[in-house]
Amino acid sequence: MRVYVIAVCAALAAPVAPVMAQAQGSEEDSGTSLMEEGARLFLKGLQQQMEPALEGLQGFAEEMGPQMRSFFVEMGPALQDLMEKVEDWSAYHPPEMLPNGDIILRRKQPEEQVDTPEEGETDI
């Protein structure tokens, strides 16, 4: 059993040793550290993984762009008026849609409102 564990550890470490030696050599040559190289490789892998999703998002944005523009042209003034009337959104419950389609915003009662710390204070 002990020999098996040692053999597995050696097999796993063998491919890593040349990479680490190469990374240490390149660190001296290019001035990048192992952490920088690891971060660069991580971000490159993340970019490759996210590329299909981002392409899909771009297609969705191109498809929805005209509808969103139309929505903001029609609803923009009403939303701006609402933003001016509501000073503190934390004083309201999330919007509710009634069965008839109306959307209501309920104001929280004073006992429901959470006191927020003033600037510079930290709530622990």
N, C-alpha and C positions, 0 to 999 in steps of 0.2 A: 504494500500500500504506500509506504514511504517513498519507494523508488518511483512509483507511478506519479506521485505528486511532484517530485523533483523533475521527472521527465517532462511533465506538462508545463511546469514553470519555465524550464529551459527552452521548450519549444515556443512558448509565448514570448520569451525575452529575446530570442535569437533575431527576429526581424526588427526589433526595436533598437538594438545596439547600433547597427550601421546608421539608422536614421538619426539617433541621438548624436553620434560622432559627426555626421554630416552637418547637423544643425549647429553643433558647437563650433565646427570649423567655419561655417557660413556666418556665425555670430561675430567672429573675429573679423571676417572679411567685410561684411556689409554693415555691421553695427547694429543688427537687429537681435533682440534677445529671443529666447525660446518662448517667452510669454507673448511677445509681439507676433512671432511666427504662428503660434497656436491660435491667437485671436484672429489673425488674417485667414488661416485655414478654416476656422470655425465660421467666420462671416462668409467666406466663399461657399462653403457647404450650405449655409443657410440661404444664401442667394440662389443657389441651384435648386434647393428644395422649394423655395417660394416662387420661382419663376413661372410655373404653370398657373398658380393661383393668381399671380399678378397679371398675367396675360388675360385670364378670364375676367378679372376685375376691370381691366382696360376695355374689354369688349362690352361689359355691362355698362360702364360709364359712357361709352360712345352711344350705346342704345338708349340709355335713360337720359342723356344730356338734354335733348330737346324738351322732354316732358318736365324735367326739373326746372329748366329755364322758364317754361310756361307757368309752372306752379309758383315760382318766386315772383314772376311778374304780376300774377293775379293775387297771391296771398301776401306778398311782401309788405304792402302798406298796412294791412290788418295785423300782421305779426309785429311790425314796428310799433303800432299803436298799443298792442298788448304789452310789449316790452316796456314801454314808457309808463303804463299804468301799474305794472307789477314791479315793485322795487326789490323785494326779497323773495325769491322762489322757494326758499326753505320754509317759508311761512304757509305753504300750501301742500296739500296731499297730492299724490300723482293724479293726473287726469283720469276721469271715469267716463265710460261711454254708456249711456242709458239705452234701454231696449228700443226706444224710438230713434236712436242715432245721435241724440244730442250729446255733446261732450261738456262735462262740468269740471270746474276746479273748486275744490272745497278748501276754505281757509282752515288752518289748524287752530284749535282752541289754545288759549295761553298755557294750559297744563301739558299740552302735547308738544309744544315747541321746545327744542333742545337749545340750551344756552350755549352759544359759541364763544370761545375765549377771544378776548380782544387781541389786536395785533401785538406781537411780541410775547404774548403769554403762551405757554404750552400746557395743554390739558393732559395730565398724567393719570 
